Amino acid sequence: IVGILRHDLPEIFSMQAKDGSVFKCSDSWVKTFLYDQLQYTMRKGTRAAQKLPPNIDNVCLEQFLRLALTIRDDVITYPEFLVNIDQTNII
């Protein structure tokens, strides 16, 4: 948001309000703006597990082979189709 404002309205950061204050793009302002205008709420990211399984090497190998098999069988040639393979399932 700050980048867009600096590009489109750079004067907004130097203009003074009646009380002498200047515009600041604080975290709370951004959250309020995103919610009011876009109905977007900030969420906390998920945390990784604290302990790794004892067979971590085997788990990683199996995951790699599953991905390789999927890429081969479904003829996935563009890396954009495997953007985020963690628990959020964003493609």
N, C-alpha and C positions, 0 to 999 in steps of 0.2 A: 504494500500500500504506500509506503514511504517513497519508494522509487517512482511509482506512478504520479504521486503528488509532486515530487521534485521535478519531474519531466513536464507535466501538464500545468501545474500551478506553483511554480517555485516561490512566488511572492507570498504564499500563504504562511510560510515559516518566518517571514520578517514583519508581517503586518501585526500591529498592536490592537488589542481589544480596548474597549472603553476603560476597563480597569487597569490597563497597562500591561496585561499579560500577553504572551505570544502563544501561538498554536504549538502544541507538542503532541506528537503521535505516540502516546503512551500505550502500554500493553492493554490497560483497561479500556482505553478509547477504541483500540482496534477490535477487541472482543465485543464491545457494545455495537460498534459499526457493523461488524460481520453478522451479528445476531439480528439487529434491527433491519438491515438491508437485504440479507441473504438467508436469514433463518439458519445460519451456520453456527454450530457450537464447537468449542475447542474440547478435545478429548485427550486424556493422557495416553501415552503409548504403553503398549504391553511390556512386561518385563520378561527377561529370559529366565529360565529355570535356574535355581541356585546351584543345583548339583547336576553334573553330567552323568549319564548312565555309564556303568562299568564297561559296556561293550560299545563305546562311542565310535571306534573305528569301523566296526561292523555296521552300525546304524548309518554312518555317513556313506559307506560303500553301497549299501542297499538303496539309499536315497538317490545316489548318483546313477546307479544302474536303472532305477525306475524312471528317472528323468531322461536318460539316454534312450531307453526303450520307447517312451512316449514321443520323444523328438523324432526317432526313426520311424515308428509306426504311423504317426500322424503327419509325417513329412513337414515338420515345422522348420522352415528355413530362415525365418526372420526372428532375431533375438527379442523384438518387441513383444512377442507372444509369451515370453517367459520373463516378465518384468519383475514380479514380486512373488516369490515362491514360499514366503513364510505364511504364518497362520491367517493373514488378512485376506488372502486370495484375490488380490487386485490384479487384473489383467488389462 
